[in-house]
Amino acid sequence: MVYLKKSNGDYIYIPDLRIRVFQKLKLQPLKERYRALIEAGWNTFRIPVEKIYIDMLTDSGVNAISLEQLSDMLGLGLEDAYAGNRAYYKLLDVFKEYIPHKYLVLTHQGRAAENLVFRVLMKNGKKRYVLTNIHFTTTRAIVERVYGGRMIELPVREAFDTASNFEFKGNVDLLKLEEEIRRLKPENIAAVRIEYASNLIGGQPFSLKNYYETREICDKYGIPLVADISMADWQIALMKKRDPLAKGKNALSIIRELMELTDIAYASARKGFYVRGGFITVKNNDRIYEELRTWQVVFEGHTTYGGMSLKEVAMLIDGVKMAFDDELPFYELEQIEYAVKELDKRNIPVVKPPGGLGVHVDAKRFLPHVPLIPVNNQGGYPAGALVSALYLISGIRGMERGQISMDRDPETGEEIPVELDLVRLAMPRKTYLKDHLDYMIDRLIWLFENRHVLKGLKWVYEPPIMRFFEGLLKDHDNWGLELSNIYMKHFGEF
Ligand SMILES: Cc1ncc(COP(=O)(O)O)c(C=O)c1O
Protein backbone atom coordinates (compact mmCIF):
# COMPACT_ATOMS: atom_id res chain seq x y z
CA MET A 1 0.00 0.00 0.00
CA VAL A 2 1.42 3.39 -0.90
CA TYR A 3 -1.47 5.78 -0.26
CA LEU A 4 -2.94 5.38 3.22
CA LYS A 5 -6.02 7.11 4.54
CA LYS A 6 -5.38 9.67 7.30
CA SER A 7 -7.71 10.19 10.25
CA ASN A 8 -9.02 13.42 8.62
CA GLY A 9 -9.96 11.51 5.45
CA ASP A 10 -7.06 12.76 3.26
CA TYR A 11 -4.62 10.33 1.70
CA ILE A 12 -0.96 10.30 2.63
CA TYR A 13 1.86 8.80 0.60
CA ILE A 14 4.07 6.43 2.60
CA PRO A 15 7.16 5.07 0.83
CA ASP A 16 7.12 1.27 1.01
CA LEU A 17 10.82 0.93 1.77
CA ARG A 18 13.50 1.25 4.41
CA ILE A 19 16.96 2.63 3.61
CA ARG A 20 19.90 0.78 5.15
CA VAL A 21 22.98 1.80 3.20
CA PHE A 22 23.92 5.48 3.06
CA GLN A 23 26.60 7.71 1.63
CA LYS A 24 27.79 10.77 3.51
CA LEU A 25 27.61 14.06 1.59
CA LYS A 26 29.65 17.22 2.01
CA LEU A 27 28.73 20.71 0.87
CA GLN A 28 31.81 22.57 -0.35
CA PRO A 29 32.15 26.27 0.54
CA LEU A 30 31.21 28.85 -2.09
CA LYS A 31 34.77 29.64 -3.19
CA GLU A 32 35.44 25.93 -3.83
CA ARG A 33 32.25 25.66 -5.90
CA TYR A 34 33.22 28.73 -7.90
CA ARG A 35 36.67 27.25 -8.56
CA ALA A 36 35.19 23.85 -9.51
CA LEU A 37 32.80 25.50 -11.95
CA ILE A 38 35.57 27.44 -13.69
CA GLU A 39 37.76 24.33 -13.87
CA ALA A 40 34.82 22.37 -15.31
CA GLY A 41 34.30 24.96 -18.07
CA TRP A 42 30.79 25.85 -16.80
CA ASN A 43 29.72 22.36 -17.75
CA THR A 44 28.16 20.36 -14.90
CA PHE A 45 29.15 17.05 -16.56
CA ARG A 46 32.77 17.94 -15.87
CA ILE A 47 32.49 18.65 -12.12
CA PRO A 48 34.11 15.91 -9.97
CA VAL A 49 31.64 14.21 -7.67
CA GLU A 50 33.40 15.21 -4.43
CA LYS A 51 32.56 18.82 -5.29
CA ILE A 52 28.87 17.99 -5.58
CA TYR A 53 26.42 18.15 -2.68
CA ILE A 54 23.17 16.83 -4.16
CA ASP A 55 23.62 15.12 -7.51
CA MET A 56 20.57 15.56 -9.71
CA LEU A 57 22.44 15.32 -13.01
CA THR A 58 20.71 12.11 -13.98
CA ASP A 59 18.91 9.01 -12.82
CA SER A 60 21.16 6.88 -15.03
CA GLY A 61 23.34 4.35 -13.20
CA VAL A 62 22.91 6.14 -9.85
CA ASN A 63 19.75 4.59 -8.44
CA ALA A 64 19.68 2.85 -5.06
CA ILE A 65 19.72 -0.94 -5.24
CA SER A 66 17.47 -3.43 -3.46
CA LEU A 67 18.41 -6.13 -0.97
CA GLU A 68 17.42 -8.75 -3.55
CA GLN A 69 19.75 -7.17 -6.11
CA LEU A 70 22.59 -7.11 -3.62
CA SER A 71 22.00 -10.73 -2.75
CA ASP A 72 21.91 -11.78 -6.44
CA MET A 73 25.04 -9.75 -7.11
CA LEU A 74 26.94 -11.49 -4.31
CA GLY A 75 25.52 -14.90 -5.19
CA LEU A 76 24.77 -15.65 -8.83
CA GLY A 77 26.82 -12.63 -9.86
CA LEU A 78 30.08 -14.15 -8.64
CA GLU A 79 29.84 -17.23 -10.85
CA ASP A 80 31.53 -15.40 -13.70
CA ALA A 81 31.51 -18.02 -16.42
CA TYR A 82 32.26 -16.49 -19.82
CA ALA A 83 29.26 -18.26 -21.31
CA GLY A 84 26.13 -20.00 -20.10
CA ASN A 85 26.03 -18.63 -16.56
CA ARG A 86 22.99 -19.32 -14.37
CA ALA A 87 22.08 -15.64 -13.92
CA TYR A 88 21.40 -15.31 -17.65
CA TYR A 89 18.93 -18.22 -17.71
CA LYS A 90 17.16 -16.92 -14.61
CA LEU A 91 16.96 -13.55 -16.32
CA LEU A 92 15.38 -15.09 -19.43
CA ASP A 93 12.61 -16.55 -17.23
CA VAL A 94 11.91 -13.19 -15.62
CA PHE A 95 11.78 -11.43 -19.00
CA LYS A 96 9.31 -14.06 -20.26
CA GLU A 97 6.97 -13.22 -17.43
CA TYR A 98 7.02 -9.43 -17.93
CA ILE A 99 7.69 -8.96 -21.65
CA PRO A 100 5.94 -11.42 -23.97
CA HIS A 101 8.69 -11.27 -26.60
CA LYS A 102 10.52 -14.26 -28.02
CA TYR A 103 14.08 -12.90 -27.86
CA LEU A 104 16.38 -11.00 -25.51
CA VAL A 105 19.67 -9.35 -26.54
CA LEU A 106 21.88 -7.89 -23.77
CA THR A 107 24.11 -4.84 -24.38
CA HIS A 108 26.52 -2.83 -22.24
CA GLN A 109 24.22 0.22 -22.13
CA GLY A 110 21.28 1.93 -23.85
CA ARG A 111 23.13 3.57 -26.71
CA ALA A 112 24.72 0.20 -27.56
CA ALA A 113 21.20 -1.24 -27.87
CA GLU A 114 20.29 1.73 -30.11
CA ASN A 115 23.36 1.12 -32.22
CA LEU A 116 22.35 -2.50 -32.87
CA VAL A 117 18.64 -1.76 -33.42
CA PHE A 118 19.19 1.05 -35.92
CA ARG A 119 22.07 -0.71 -37.63
CA VAL A 120 19.72 -3.60 -38.41
CA LEU A 121 16.53 -1.63 -39.13
CA MET A 122 18.17 1.09 -41.23
CA LYS A 123 19.95 -1.51 -43.36
CA ASN A 124 23.17 0.50 -43.58
CA GLY A 125 21.38 3.72 -44.41
CA LYS A 126 19.07 2.28 -47.12
CA LYS A 127 16.08 3.08 -44.93
CA ARG A 128 16.82 6.69 -43.96
CA TYR A 129 14.05 7.83 -41.68
CA VAL A 130 13.09 7.16 -38.08
CA LEU A 131 9.85 8.82 -37.02
CA THR A 132 9.47 9.48 -33.30
CA ASN A 133 7.38 11.18 -30.65
CA ILE A 134 10.46 12.96 -29.21
CA HIS A 135 14.10 12.31 -30.04
CA PHE A 136 16.77 11.49 -27.49
CA THR A 137 20.35 12.77 -27.84
CA THR A 138 22.08 9.39 -28.24
CA THR A 139 19.35 8.06 -30.56
CA ARG A 140 19.67 11.07 -32.83
CA ALA A 141 23.48 10.84 -32.88
CA ILE A 142 23.30 7.16 -33.85
CA VAL A 143 20.57 7.51 -36.50
CA GLU A 144 22.02 10.66 -38.05
CA ARG A 145 25.76 10.70 -37.41
CA VAL A 146 26.50 6.97 -37.44
CA TYR A 147 24.00 5.69 -40.05
CA GLY A 148 23.44 8.88 -42.09
CA GLY A 149 19.65 9.01 -41.62
CA ARG A 150 17.19 11.54 -40.22
CA MET A 151 15.13 11.45 -37.05
CA ILE A 152 11.82 13.22 -37.49
CA GLU A 153 9.91 14.32 -34.40
CA LEU A 154 6.12 14.31 -34.54
CA PRO A 155 5.01 15.46 -31.08
CA VAL A 156 1.62 16.83 -30.17
CA ARG A 157 1.33 20.63 -29.97
CA GLU A 158 1.26 20.65 -26.16
CA ALA A 159 4.62 18.83 -25.84
CA PHE A 160 6.59 22.08 -26.05
CA ASP A 161 4.25 24.20 -23.95
CA THR A 162 5.74 23.88 -20.48
CA ALA A 163 2.76 25.60 -18.84
CA SER A 164 0.17 23.29 -20.38
CA ASN A 165 -1.28 20.70 -18.03
CA PHE A 166 -2.05 18.29 -20.88
CA GLU A 167 -1.54 14.83 -19.42
CA PHE A 168 -0.15 12.99 -22.44
CA LYS A 169 2.57 15.20 -23.86
CA GLY A 170 4.41 12.07 -25.02
CA ASN A 171 1.68 11.33 -27.60
CA VAL A 172 2.49 11.22 -31.30
CA ASP A 173 0.57 13.58 -33.57
CA LEU A 174 -1.24 10.85 -35.53
CA LEU A 175 -2.28 13.04 -38.43
CA LYS A 176 1.28 14.21 -38.96
CA LEU A 177 2.54 10.63 -38.59
CA GLU A 178 0.43 9.44 -41.51
CA GLU A 179 1.24 12.52 -43.56
CA GLU A 180 4.98 11.99 -43.06
CA ILE A 181 4.78 8.27 -43.86
CA ARG A 182 3.03 9.10 -47.16
CA ARG A 183 5.44 11.94 -47.96
CA LEU A 184 8.62 9.96 -47.21
CA LYS A 185 7.19 6.63 -48.48
CA PRO A 186 6.91 3.61 -46.16
CA GLU A 187 9.79 1.76 -47.82
CA ASN A 188 12.20 4.53 -46.70
CA ILE A 189 11.12 4.43 -43.06
CA ALA A 190 13.14 2.20 -40.75
CA ALA A 191 10.86 2.46 -37.74
CA VAL A 192 8.37 4.44 -35.74
CA ARG A 193 10.10 4.91 -32.38
CA ILE A 194 8.13 5.74 -29.26
CA GLU A 195 9.97 6.82 -26.14
CA TYR A 196 8.30 5.93 -22.84
CA ALA A 197 8.06 8.87 -20.36
CA SER A 198 9.86 11.02 -22.93
CA ASN A 199 13.10 12.37 -21.54
CA LEU A 200 13.65 15.67 -23.34
CA ILE A 201 10.16 17.04 -22.69
CA GLY A 202 10.36 16.30 -18.97
CA GLY A 203 9.50 12.61 -18.47
CA GLN A 204 6.02 12.95 -20.01
CA PRO A 205 3.92 9.86 -20.87
CA PHE A 206 1.78 8.94 -23.88
CA SER A 207 -1.72 7.49 -23.57
CA LEU A 208 -2.64 3.88 -24.23
CA LYS A 209 -5.16 5.06 -26.85
CA ASN A 210 -2.44 6.94 -28.74
CA TYR A 211 -0.21 3.84 -28.64
CA TYR A 212 -3.00 1.63 -30.07
CA GLU A 213 -3.57 4.16 -32.84
CA THR A 214 0.16 4.40 -33.58
CA ARG A 215 0.21 0.60 -33.86
CA GLU A 216 -2.66 0.69 -36.35
CA ILE A 217 -0.80 3.17 -38.54
CA CYS A 218 2.38 1.04 -38.37
CA ASP A 219 0.33 -2.01 -39.43
CA LYS A 220 -1.33 -0.12 -42.28
CA TYR A 221 2.06 0.80 -43.79
CA GLY A 222 4.10 -2.24 -42.68
CA ILE A 223 6.52 -0.27 -40.48
CA PRO A 224 8.00 -1.72 -37.24
CA LEU A 225 6.98 -0.12 -33.96
CA VAL A 226 10.05 0.27 -31.76
CA ALA A 227 9.81 1.28 -28.10
CA ASP A 228 12.48 2.91 -25.95
CA ILE A 229 11.42 1.55 -22.55
CA SER A 230 14.31 2.96 -20.49
CA MET A 231 11.74 4.75 -18.33
CA ALA A 232 8.83 2.32 -18.65
CA ASP A 233 8.55 2.30 -14.83
CA TRP A 234 7.42 5.95 -14.69
CA GLN A 235 5.43 5.71 -17.95
CA ILE A 236 3.32 2.91 -16.49
CA ALA A 237 2.95 4.48 -13.05
CA LEU A 238 1.79 7.72 -14.69
CA MET A 239 -0.67 5.76 -16.85
CA LYS A 240 -2.07 4.14 -13.73
CA LYS A 241 -2.66 7.63 -12.31
CA ARG A 242 -4.06 9.32 -15.43
CA ASP A 243 -5.03 7.03 -18.26
CA PRO A 244 -8.69 5.95 -18.43
CA LEU A 245 -7.68 2.83 -20.41
CA ALA A 246 -5.20 1.82 -17.67
CA LYS A 247 -7.60 2.26 -14.75
CA GLY A 248 -7.74 -0.78 -12.47
CA LYS A 249 -4.91 -2.61 -14.28
CA ASN A 250 -1.68 -3.57 -12.55
CA ALA A 251 1.78 -2.71 -13.90
CA LEU A 252 2.42 -6.28 -15.07
CA SER A 253 -0.72 -6.35 -17.22
CA ILE A 254 0.00 -2.87 -18.65
CA ILE A 255 3.57 -3.70 -19.70
CA ARG A 256 2.39 -6.98 -21.23
CA GLU A 257 -0.35 -5.15 -23.13
CA LEU A 258 2.12 -2.52 -24.40
CA MET A 259 4.67 -5.12 -25.43
CA GLU A 260 2.04 -7.11 -27.37
CA LEU A 261 1.69 -3.97 -29.50
CA THR A 262 5.46 -3.52 -29.95
CA ASP A 263 7.80 -5.21 -32.44
CA ILE A 264 11.10 -4.32 -30.80
CA ALA A 265 11.75 -2.82 -27.37
CA TYR A 266 15.08 -1.58 -26.08
CA ALA A 267 16.31 0.13 -22.95
CA SER A 268 19.08 1.68 -21.04
CA ALA A 269 18.83 -0.59 -17.99
CA ARG A 270 20.74 2.09 -16.06
CA LYS A 271 17.44 3.94 -15.64
CA GLY A 272 14.20 2.14 -14.77
CA PHE A 273 15.89 -1.24 -14.41
CA TYR A 274 18.44 -0.23 -11.71
CA VAL A 275 21.43 -1.83 -13.45
CA ARG A 276 24.38 -0.63 -15.53
CA GLY A 277 23.50 -2.30 -18.80
CA GLY A 278 21.06 -2.35 -21.67
CA PHE A 279 18.89 -4.74 -23.62
CA ILE A 280 16.73 -5.33 -26.67
CA THR A 281 13.70 -7.60 -26.92
CA VAL A 282 12.23 -8.81 -30.23
CA LYS A 283 8.62 -9.92 -30.32
CA ASN A 284 8.82 -12.65 -32.94
CA ASN A 285 10.90 -11.66 -35.97
CA ASP A 286 13.51 -14.44 -36.26
CA ARG A 287 15.50 -12.71 -39.01
CA ILE A 288 15.86 -9.45 -37.08
CA TYR A 289 16.94 -11.36 -33.98
CA GLU A 290 19.55 -13.28 -36.00
CA GLU A 291 21.01 -10.01 -37.29
CA LEU A 292 20.98 -8.37 -33.87
CA ARG A 293 22.72 -11.34 -32.33
CA THR A 294 25.34 -11.39 -35.06
CA TRP A 295 26.28 -7.77 -34.34
CA GLN A 296 25.90 -8.29 -30.58
CA VAL A 297 28.81 -10.70 -30.54
CA VAL A 298 30.87 -8.28 -32.63
CA PHE A 299 30.23 -5.13 -30.58
CA GLU A 300 29.03 -6.26 -27.16
CA GLY A 301 30.15 -9.75 -26.20
CA HIS A 302 28.79 -13.26 -25.89
CA THR A 303 24.99 -13.63 -25.90
CA THR A 304 24.85 -14.61 -22.22
CA TYR A 305 26.38 -11.34 -20.95
CA GLY A 306 26.32 -8.87 -23.88
CA GLY A 307 28.95 -6.48 -22.52
CA MET A 308 27.52 -6.35 -18.99
CA SER A 309 29.42 -7.62 -15.97
CA LEU A 310 27.88 -10.80 -14.62
CA LYS A 311 27.09 -8.98 -11.38
CA GLU A 312 24.90 -6.58 -13.34
CA VAL A 313 23.25 -9.45 -15.26
CA ALA A 314 22.35 -10.99 -11.88
CA MET A 315 21.05 -7.63 -10.56
CA LEU A 316 18.82 -7.21 -13.61
CA ILE A 317 16.74 -10.18 -12.45
CA ASP A 318 15.26 -8.09 -9.65
CA GLY A 319 15.67 -4.85 -11.65
CA VAL A 320 12.97 -6.01 -14.07
CA LYS A 321 10.64 -6.83 -11.19
CA MET A 322 11.29 -3.42 -9.60
CA ALA A 323 10.54 -1.58 -12.86
CA PHE A 324 7.11 -3.17 -13.05
CA ASP A 325 6.32 -3.13 -9.35
CA ASP A 326 2.98 -1.57 -8.49
CA GLU A 327 4.34 0.66 -5.74
CA LEU A 328 8.05 1.45 -6.14
CA PRO A 329 7.93 3.94 -9.07
CA PHE A 330 5.62 6.21 -7.07
CA TYR A 331 8.48 7.19 -4.72
CA GLU A 332 9.99 9.55 -7.30
CA LEU A 333 6.67 10.57 -8.86
CA GLU A 334 5.57 11.86 -5.45
CA GLN A 335 8.85 13.76 -5.00
CA ILE A 336 8.57 15.34 -8.43
CA GLU A 337 4.95 16.31 -7.88
CA TYR A 338 5.77 17.89 -4.52
CA ALA A 339 8.65 19.97 -5.89
CA VAL A 340 6.77 21.03 -9.05
CA LYS A 341 3.81 22.23 -6.97
CA GLU A 342 6.01 24.16 -4.51
CA LEU A 343 7.93 25.88 -7.33
CA ASP A 344 4.80 26.59 -9.34
CA LYS A 345 3.20 28.27 -6.29
CA ARG A 346 6.05 30.80 -6.44
CA ASN A 347 5.66 31.31 -10.19
CA ILE A 348 8.94 29.61 -10.98
CA PRO A 349 8.47 28.25 -14.51
CA VAL A 350 8.59 24.45 -14.41
CA VAL A 351 7.35 21.76 -16.78
CA LYS A 352 3.76 20.82 -15.95
CA PRO A 353 2.08 18.53 -15.25
CA PRO A 354 4.63 16.77 -13.02
CA GLY A 355 6.01 13.77 -14.94
CA GLY A 356 8.72 11.20 -14.37
CA LEU A 357 12.50 11.63 -14.41
CA GLY A 358 12.80 14.85 -12.44
CA VAL A 359 11.87 18.49 -12.00
CA HIS A 360 12.43 20.50 -15.17
CA VAL A 361 12.86 24.27 -15.01
CA ASP A 362 11.96 26.23 -18.15
CA ALA A 363 15.07 28.38 -18.57
CA LYS A 364 13.67 30.47 -21.44
CA ARG A 365 10.98 31.74 -19.07
CA PHE A 366 13.28 31.89 -16.03
CA LEU A 367 15.89 33.99 -17.88
CA PRO A 368 14.01 35.77 -20.68
CA HIS A 369 16.86 38.31 -20.97
CA VAL A 370 19.44 35.64 -21.98
CA PRO A 371 19.42 34.84 -25.73
CA LEU A 372 18.85 31.19 -26.62
CA ILE A 373 21.81 31.29 -29.02
CA PRO A 374 24.81 33.58 -28.42
CA VAL A 375 24.97 36.59 -30.71
CA ASN A 376 28.21 38.50 -31.35
CA ASN A 377 30.01 36.54 -28.66
CA GLN A 378 27.73 38.09 -26.03
CA GLY A 379 26.73 34.79 -24.44
CA GLY A 380 23.57 32.74 -24.64
CA TYR A 381 22.19 29.35 -23.58
CA PRO A 382 19.76 30.16 -20.72
CA ALA A 383 19.60 26.56 -19.42
CA GLY A 384 23.39 26.26 -19.46
CA ALA A 385 23.70 29.50 -17.48
CA LEU A 386 20.95 28.53 -15.04
CA VAL A 387 22.27 25.05 -14.28
CA SER A 388 25.74 26.51 -13.63
CA ALA A 389 24.33 29.22 -11.38
CA LEU A 390 22.35 26.68 -9.37
CA TYR A 391 25.48 24.63 -8.77
CA LEU A 392 27.38 27.75 -7.74
CA ILE A 393 24.83 28.82 -5.13
CA SER A 394 23.88 25.38 -3.77
CA GLY A 395 26.27 22.58 -4.73
CA ILE A 396 23.29 20.94 -6.49
CA ARG A 397 24.17 19.50 -9.88
CA GLY A 398 21.51 19.44 -12.58
CA MET A 399 21.80 18.88 -16.34
CA GLU A 400 21.30 21.26 -19.24
CA ARG A 401 18.68 19.78 -21.58
CA GLY A 402 18.22 22.40 -24.24
CA GLN A 403 20.21 24.36 -26.81
CA ILE A 404 23.63 23.11 -25.70
CA SER A 405 22.33 19.52 -25.80
CA MET A 406 21.28 20.00 -29.44
CA ASP A 407 24.27 19.68 -31.79
CA ARG A 408 24.66 21.99 -34.78
CA ASP A 409 23.40 20.95 -38.20
CA PRO A 410 26.31 18.81 -39.48
CA GLU A 411 25.86 20.12 -43.04
CA THR A 412 25.58 23.88 -42.44
CA GLY A 413 27.29 24.17 -39.06
CA GLU A 414 24.38 26.35 -37.90
CA GLU A 415 22.68 26.05 -34.53
CA ILE A 416 19.27 24.32 -34.65
CA PRO A 417 17.08 26.37 -32.27
CA VAL A 418 15.31 24.16 -29.72
CA GLU A 419 11.74 24.57 -28.55
CA LEU A 420 12.53 23.61 -24.97
CA ASP A 421 15.53 24.88 -23.06
CA LEU A 422 15.33 23.05 -19.75
CA VAL A 423 17.32 22.53 -16.59
CA ARG A 424 16.69 19.01 -15.42
CA LEU A 425 16.93 18.14 -11.77
CA ALA A 426 16.74 14.39 -12.02
CA MET A 427 15.37 12.21 -9.25
CA PRO A 428 17.58 9.12 -8.97
CA ARG A 429 15.43 6.27 -7.71
CA LYS A 430 15.16 5.92 -3.91
CA THR A 431 18.16 8.19 -3.35
CA TYR A 432 17.08 11.55 -1.91
CA LEU A 433 14.73 12.65 0.84
CA LYS A 434 12.13 15.41 1.03
CA ASP A 435 14.58 17.60 3.00
CA HIS A 436 16.97 17.56 0.05
CA LEU A 437 14.13 18.75 -2.15
CA ASP A 438 13.26 21.55 0.28
CA TYR A 439 16.85 22.80 0.05
CA MET A 440 16.72 22.65 -3.75
CA ILE A 441 13.41 24.52 -3.81
CA ASP A 442 14.72 27.20 -1.44
CA ARG A 443 17.84 27.86 -3.52
CA LEU A 444 15.85 28.00 -6.75
CA ILE A 445 13.55 30.59 -5.18
CA TRP A 446 16.57 32.68 -4.17
CA LEU A 447 18.05 32.36 -7.65
CA PHE A 448 14.76 33.44 -9.22
CA GLU A 449 14.81 36.60 -7.10
CA ASN A 450 18.36 37.31 -8.28
CA ARG A 451 17.97 36.14 -11.87
CA HIS A 452 18.77 39.57 -13.39
CA VAL A 453 22.47 38.99 -12.43
CA LEU A 454 22.79 35.97 -14.75
CA LYS A 455 24.02 36.53 -18.29
CA GLY A 456 24.79 33.91 -20.89
CA LEU A 457 27.60 31.46 -21.54
CA LYS A 458 29.93 31.28 -24.54
CA TRP A 459 32.11 28.53 -25.96
CA VAL A 460 35.75 28.05 -25.19
CA TYR A 461 35.90 24.57 -26.76
CA GLU A 462 32.96 23.08 -28.70
CA PRO A 463 33.13 19.37 -29.66
CA PRO A 464 31.39 18.41 -32.94
CA ILE A 465 29.14 15.58 -31.62
CA MET A 466 27.18 15.56 -28.35
CA ARG A 467 28.97 18.75 -27.38
CA PHE A 468 27.24 18.88 -24.00
CA PHE A 469 29.34 16.05 -22.55
CA GLU A 470 32.83 17.47 -22.90
CA GLY A 471 32.37 21.08 -24.07
CA LEU A 472 34.04 24.00 -22.24
CA LEU A 473 32.30 27.34 -21.77
CA LYS A 474 32.66 30.54 -19.75
CA ASP A 475 30.36 33.12 -18.23
CA HIS A 476 29.88 36.26 -20.27
CA ASP A 477 31.09 39.36 -18.41
CA ASN A 478 32.08 37.47 -15.24
CA TRP A 479 28.53 37.26 -13.93
CA GLY A 480 29.50 34.24 -11.82
CA LEU A 481 31.66 36.43 -9.61
CA GLU A 482 28.90 39.00 -9.16
CA LEU A 483 26.41 36.25 -8.23
CA SER A 484 28.93 34.78 -5.76
CA ASN A 485 29.37 38.17 -4.08
CA ILE A 486 25.63 38.65 -3.64
CA TYR A 487 25.30 35.09 -2.31
CA MET A 488 28.18 35.62 0.13
CA LYS A 489 26.51 38.72 1.59
CA HIS A 490 23.25 36.83 2.07
CA PHE A 491 24.37 33.37 3.23
CA GLY A 492 28.15 33.41 3.83
CA GLU A 493 30.25 30.52 2.45
CA PHE A 494 27.40 27.99 2.78
C1 LIG B 1 15.34 7.54 -23.24
C2 LIG B 1 16.78 7.14 -23.31
N1 LIG B 1 17.22 6.34 -24.31
C3 LIG B 1 18.51 5.97 -24.39
C4 LIG B 1 19.45 6.40 -23.49
C5 LIG B 1 20.90 6.00 -23.63
O1 LIG B 1 21.24 5.11 -22.66
P1 LIG B 1 22.71 4.94 -22.04
O2 LIG B 1 23.04 6.21 -21.33
O3 LIG B 1 22.60 3.76 -21.14
O4 LIG B 1 23.64 4.69 -23.19
C6 LIG B 1 19.04 7.22 -22.43
C7 LIG B 1 20.03 7.69 -21.45
O5 LIG B 1 19.79 8.50 -20.61
C8 LIG B 1 17.67 7.61 -22.35
O6 LIG B 1 17.23 8.43 -21.39
The ligand as a Tripos MOL2 file, in Angstrom:
@<TRIPOS>MOLECULE
LIG
   16    16     1     0     0
SMALL
NO_CHARGES

@<TRIPOS>ATOM
      1 C1         15.3440    7.5350  -23.2410 C.3       1 LIG1
      2 C2         16.7820    7.1390  -23.3130 C.ar      1 LIG1
      3 N1         17.2190    6.3430  -24.3070 N.ar      1 LIG1
      4 C3         18.5080    5.9740  -24.3940 C.ar      1 LIG1
      5 C4         19.4470    6.4040  -23.4890 C.ar      1 LIG1
      6 C5         20.8990    6.0030  -23.6330 C.3       1 LIG1
      7 O1         21.2370    5.1120  -22.6590 O.3       1 LIG1
      8 P1         22.7120    4.9370  -22.0400 P.3       1 LIG1
      9 O2         23.0450    6.2090  -21.3300 O.co2     1 LIG1
     10 O3         22.6040    3.7550  -21.1370 O.co2     1 LIG1
     11 O4         23.6400    4.6910  -23.1880 O.co2     1 LIG1
     12 C6         19.0450    7.2180  -22.4320 C.ar      1 LIG1
     13 C7         20.0290    7.6930  -21.4510 C.2       1 LIG1
     14 O5         19.7910    8.5030  -20.6060 O.2       1 LIG1
     15 C8         17.6710    7.6050  -22.3500 C.ar      1 LIG1
     16 O6         17.2350    8.4260  -21.3850 O.3       1 LIG1
@<TRIPOS>BOND
     1     1     2 1
     2     2     3 ar
     3     2    15 ar
     4     3     4 ar
     5     4     5 ar
     6     5     6 1
     7     5    12 ar
     8     6     7 1
     9     7     8 1
    10     8     9 2
    11     8    10 1
    12     8    11 1
    13    12    13 1
    14    12    15 ar
    15    13    14 2
    16    15    16 1
@<TRIPOS>SUBSTRUCTURE
     1 LIG1         1 GROUP 0 **** ****
